[in-house]
């Protein structure tokens, strides 16, 4: 049984298949890098928001005490 294409003619097709596969892998990696960057930005924003909220909660009793002390005088 003979191959569909003689081996000496199949070379360009094999090279083209490898190039298409490489292009698909590079596109996939670029998409994943973009998603990772977006997730990192979101995570940084959420971390800063949590730290601000935590700081506000620590300062809230002091502000309430100052407000009560000012109105009680």
C-alpha positions as CSV (number, residue, x, y, z in Angstrom):
1,X,0.0,0.0,0.0
2,X,1.4,3.4,-1.1
3,X,1.1,6.5,1.1
4,X,-1.4,9.2,0.0
5,X,1.4,11.5,-0.8
6,X,5.0,10.5,-1.6
7,X,7.2,11.4,1.4
8,X,9.3,13.8,-0.7
9,X,6.1,15.9,-1.5
10,X,4.7,15.8,2.1
11,X,7.4,18.0,3.6
12,X,5.8,21.4,2.9
13,X,2.4,20.1,4.3
14,X,4.0,18.9,7.5
15,X,5.8,22.2,7.9
16,X,2.6,24.1,7.4
17,X,0.8,21.9,9.9
18,X,3.5,22.6,12.5
19,X,3.3,26.3,11.8
20,X,-0.5,26.3,12.2
21,X,-0.1,24.4,15.5
22,X,2.6,26.8,16.8
23,X,0.4,29.8,15.9
24,X,-2.5,28.3,17.8
25,X,-0.4,27.6,20.8
26,X,1.0,31.2,20.8
27,X,-2.5,32.6,20.5
28,X,-3.6,30.5,23.4
29,X,-0.7,31.6,25.5
30,X,-1.4,35.3,24.7
31,X,-5.1,34.9,25.7
32,X,-4.1,33.3,29.0
33,X,-1.5,36.0,29.7
34,X,-4.1,38.7,29.1
35,X,-6.6,36.9,31.4
36,X,-3.9,36.5,34.1
37,X,-3.1,40.2,33.9
38,X,-6.7,41.1,34.3
39,X,-7.1,38.8,37.3
40,X,-4.0,40.2,38.9
41,X,-5.3,43.8,38.5
42,X,-8.7,42.8,39.9
43,X,-7.0,41.0,42.8
44,X,-4.9,44.0,43.6
45,X,-7.9,46.3,43.5
46,X,-9.8,43.9,45.9
47,X,-6.9,43.7,48.2
48,X,-6.6,47.5,48.4
49,X,-10.4,47.8,49.0
50,X,-10.2,45.2,51.8
51,X,-7.3,47.1,53.4
52,X,-9.2,50.4,53.3
53,X,-12.3,48.8,54.7
54,X,-10.2,47.2,57.5
55,X,-8.6,50.6,58.3
56,X,-12.0,52.3,58.3
57,X,-13.3,49.7,60.8
58,X,-10.3,50.2,63.1
59,X,-10.8,54.0,63.0
60,X,-14.6,53.9,63.4
61,X,-14.7,53.4,67.2
62,X,-12.3,56.3,67.7
63,X,-14.5,58.6,65.5
64,X,-17.6,57.5,67.4
65,X,-15.9,58.2,70.7
66,X,-14.8,61.6,69.5
67,X,-18.3,62.4,68.3
68,X,-19.9,61.3,71.6
69,X,-17.3,63.2,73.6
70,X,-17.9,66.4,71.6
71,X,-21.7,66.3,71.9
72,X,-21.6,65.4,75.6
73,X,-19.6,68.5,76.6
